[in-house]
């Protein structure tokens, strides 16, 4: 669904169970693909109607991704940094 300049995508529950490498590869690919369209500036992804969260961290939602959200490796590095802080 497209509202204003935000594309809303609802994924199935299996998306939440991808390993982080595949999870961020999918996110990056979706965002890079859709934000090339002039009418889309942001992508918001839900899973079965619930806001997408970081893998294994349901308390941290991911909202309004844009072309500036970063590459797959940048997203994965930020996630790994965040996950290591959570563990310590």
N, C-alpha and C positions, 0 to 999 in steps of 0.2 A: 504494500500500500504506500502511495506517495502522498504526503501532506506537506504543503509548502515546498521546501527544498530537502526534506528528510524522507529517506526511503526506509520503511519499516519491513523487516524480514523476520518471519517466524520459522524457526528450525525445529526439527523433531528432537526428541530427548536424546537420541544417539550422539548428537553433536557435543553434548556436555561430557561425554565419556571418551573423547579423543585425547590422545597423549598431547602434551603441550606443543610439541613441534608441529603436529598436524593441525591442531586447534588454531594456532596463530598463522599457519600457512593458509588455512581456509579463510580466516578473518581478513588477512591482508589481501588475498585474491579477490574476495567479494568487494571489499572497499575500493581497491584500485580499479576494478572493473566498472562498478556502478558510478563512482565519482568522476569518471571520464565523460559521463553524460552531463550536458550543460544544466539540466534542471535538477540535478542531485548534488548537494554539497555534503550531506551527512548520511550515514547509515546507522540505524539502530536495530540491533538484533535481539530477538527474544527466543526463548526455547519453550515450546508448548505454552505460550502466552506469558511466561515469566521472564523478567529481565535477565539477559545473559550475564554471567559472573565469571570471574577468573577460575581456571581449573582448580578444583579442590579448595576453593575459597569463596563459598557462597555469600559471604558478608561483603564482598567487593564487586559491585556491579560494573559492567562495561557498557558505556552509553555514548552515543553520538560519535562514532568513528568518522574520520575524514581522510582526505588524501595526505594529511600531515600526521597521521597516526603512526607512521613508520613502516619500515620494511619488516619482513618476517623475522629476521635476526634481531632487529631493534626491539620488536615487541617481545620476543622470547627472552632477550637479555634483561629487559625491564621486569618481566615476570619472574625470572630466576633471581634477580636482585631482591625483589619484593618477597619471594618465597623464602629466601635465606634469612631475611630480616625477621620474618614471622617465626622461623624455627629457633632463632636465638633468644 
